[in-house]
Amino acid sequence: MTDDDIELTVKMTRGGDSGNKETMKATVSAPDVETLDDRVTDLRERMEEWSLQWRNIQPDEERLLADDQSRLSETEA
């Protein structure tokens, strides 16, 4: 047996639509359940900090669409 026999993978997704969604995935391992619980708690706190930091990262305001795609109105061919 190895030192860390118990492993838990956590995948957390924030946001509702595909344009505003972040996903984080992390794996924690430990030799026993009590240690795993402590490590998961530490990881959860850290993931919360990271998610707050990443939430503040916003894309550039400049749109990268061609002029004829920047509005919902019809365009000429």
C-alpha positions as CSV (number, residue, x, y, z in Angstrom):
1,M,0.0,0.0,0.0
2,T,1.2,3.5,-0.7
3,D,1.2,6.5,1.7
4,D,-1.9,8.0,0.1
5,D,-4.4,5.2,-0.5
6,I,-7.6,7.2,-0.5
7,E,-8.2,9.5,-3.5
8,L,-11.0,12.0,-4.3
9,T,-11.4,14.0,-7.5
10,V,-13.4,17.2,-7.3
11,K,-14.8,18.9,-10.4
12,M,-16.4,22.3,-9.8
13,T,-18.2,24.3,-12.5
14,R,-19.4,27.9,-12.1
15,G,-21.7,29.8,-14.4
16,G,-24.8,29.0,-16.3
17,D,-24.2,29.5,-20.0
18,S,-21.4,28.4,-22.2
19,G,-20.0,31.9,-22.5
20,N,-19.8,32.4,-18.7
21,K,-18.5,29.1,-17.4
22,E,-15.4,28.1,-15.5
23,T,-14.5,24.6,-14.6
24,M,-11.8,23.6,-12.0
25,K,-10.7,20.0,-11.4
26,A,-8.5,18.8,-8.5
27,T,-7.5,15.5,-7.0
28,V,-6.7,15.0,-3.3
29,S,-5.2,11.9,-1.8
30,A,-4.5,10.8,1.8
31,P,-3.6,7.8,3.8
32,D,-6.9,7.9,5.9
33,V,-10.3,9.5,5.9
34,E,-9.5,12.1,8.6
35,T,-6.5,13.4,6.7
36,L,-8.5,13.3,3.4
37,D,-11.2,15.4,5.1
38,D,-8.6,18.0,6.2
39,R,-7.1,18.1,2.8
40,V,-10.4,18.5,1.0
41,T,-11.3,21.3,3.4
42,D,-8.1,23.1,2.6
43,L,-8.6,22.5,-1.2
44,R,-12.1,23.8,-1.0
45,E,-11.0,27.0,0.6
46,R,-8.2,27.4,-2.0
47,M,-10.6,26.7,-4.9
48,E,-12.9,29.4,-3.6
49,E,-10.0,31.9,-3.6
50,W,-9.0,30.9,-7.1
51,S,-12.6,31.1,-8.4
52,L,-12.9,34.6,-7.0
53,Q,-9.7,35.6,-8.7
54,W,-10.7,34.0,-12.0
55,R,-14.2,35.5,-11.8
56,N,-12.6,39.0,-11.9
57,I,-10.8,38.2,-15.2
58,Q,-13.0,39.6,-17.9
59,P,-12.5,39.3,-21.7
60,D,-11.5,42.3,-23.7
61,E,-14.4,44.5,-24.5
62,E,-13.5,44.6,-28.1
63,R,-15.5,42.2,-30.1
64,L,-13.7,40.0,-32.6
65,L,-16.6,39.6,-34.9
66,A,-16.7,41.0,-38.4
67,D,-18.7,44.2,-38.7
68,D,-21.6,42.5,-40.4
69,Q,-21.9,40.0,-37.5
70,S,-21.7,42.6,-34.7
71,R,-25.5,43.2,-34.7
72,L,-28.6,41.1,-35.0
73,S,-29.9,43.1,-38.0
74,E,-29.9,41.7,-41.5
75,T,-26.9,42.3,-43.7
76,E,-26.5,42.6,-47.5
77,A,-24.8,39.7,-49.3
